[in-house]
């Protein structure tokens, strides 16, 4: 599938994707607007709640202290934002790929590309222990896979 820039206007990009074998094309609008978050708010909130519940279950099973309300609010916002970004990535996933494969591969790619490097640096400079680095990285992988499964199950609406 060949993708070429068709036009750039007012902060929006219209990409025209051609499938030469099938002789079809589709127009995909992307840009600075994050309207897809509002159009998929319920799915994003459910995905956030699932990841938070899983994280709190992990805290309880490890017998660690529950975070204070301020820390929990920060975690909830971080998980909401991550679920929002993941929803956008899933919406833009190549349509020719199997949906559930893309749904599970996308969080892994985001995790290995963005989460692992940050956590590795924190461990390397002594901000957190190696054990905490590994547990933190694994927590975010499981959280993102959970979010992706929920988003895929509920379904996402492309902006439009």
KAVENPE-V955656 format. One record per backbone hydrogen bond with DSSP energy under -0.5 kcal/mol. NH is the residue of the N-H (numbers start at 1). CO is the residue of the C=O. Records with the same first field share a line. If there is no record, write none. Layout:
NH->CO, CO
This chain:
2->18
4->16
6->14
7->14
9->12
12->9
13->30
14->7
15->13, 28
16->4
17->15, 26
18->2, 16
19->24
20->18
23->19
24->19
26->17
28->15, 26
30->13
32->11
37->34
38->34
39->35
40->36
41->38
44->40
45->41
46->42
47->43
48->44
49->45
50->46
51->47
52->48
53->49
54->50
55->51
56->52
57->53
58->54
59->55
60->56
61->57
62->58
63->60
64->59
72->68
73->69
74->70
75->71
76->72
77->73
78->74
79->75
80->76
81->77
82->78
83->79
84->80
85->81
86->82
87->83
88->84
89->85
90->86
91->87
92->88
93->90
97->94
102->98
103->99
104->100
105->101
106->102
107->103
108->104
109->105
110->106
111->107
112->108
113->109
114->110
115->110, 111
116->111
118->114
119->115
120->116
121->117
122->118
123->119
124->120
125->121
126->123
127->122
128->122
133->129
134->130
135->131
136->132
137->133
138->134
139->135
140->136
141->137
142->138
143->139
144->140
145->141
146->142
147->143
148->144
149->145
150->146
151->147
152->148
153->149
154->150
155->151
158->156
